[in-house]
């Protein structure tokens, strides 16, 4: 049975005049499968929202009306669980996802058919994934300390990050034609060209732990600093600006560009003190929206083509999909 809860919020500073791309601040929560440990989320080519369930080895789909369907990743003899993490739409009309524990990249069609592709590095632990401007899938290898590239046919190339133990997490396709990624362990933002040349840019504080990253509407890249409680912005040339989040111990994680031209992010502090969705304008003005569920721990966030914001809540006792509109 689907659980649904709605909360109307008034946050005048965060609202724009009514019109296309306006977010009014109303939040709805849809109950996900029990114990799914929801991770990344992405808008699919079929008009639905897709997400991964780490502990259930499943890919989930939720319709705009809130109906949830699960597709289990095939079990493999003598292999570990898949533990999917990242998911992204691809130019072939399917969604591709990472399997952190198995070291594979998965592909799921809109009707739920799943295929898996091996990564050469057995200890790769792939996490974030995104479609690049070259029609290939690019992904981070958190355990292998590499950036991977996979064609739609499953052919893989790998590029080693210069800094050891960088622990890359999220990746985004920049408007400059390059791929940008976060180095959680090294406190850096990385850039990789289509030919595999990597450049790294250090954050002011190494222990800021950059987590999520998204391409902004202004040509820059926006990212979250999980431990520093900041939202960062980096230009294609590497100039970094940081914006502190008003709420202490916010623990920002996922980040995405919204239809209103602003950047939206999940405040999922592991301490359990903050459970909000944040919004920052290109000028750096911050607003926050508290969630109806007190211990939701929002994790990943995405914008749908219809102008709505969707996010996962991965706390075991929340385990829901959220909608902000």
ABEGO torsion letter per residue (X at the ends): XBBBBBBBBBBAAABBBBEBGBBAGBBBBBBBBBGAGBBBBBBBAAGBBBBBBAAAGBBBBBBAAGBBBBBBBBBBBGBBBAGBABBBBBAAGBBBBBBAAAGBBBBBBAAGBBBBBBBABAAAGBBBBBBBAAGBBBBBBAAAGBBBBBBAAGBBBBBBBABBGAGBABBBBBAAGBBBBBBAAAGBBBBBBAAGBBBBBBBABAAAGBBBBBBBAAGBBBBBBAAAGBBBBBBAAGBBBBBBBABBGAGBBBBBBBAAGBBBBBBABAAGABBBBBBBBAAGBBBBBBBABAAAGBABBBBBAAGBBBBBBABAAAGBBBBBX
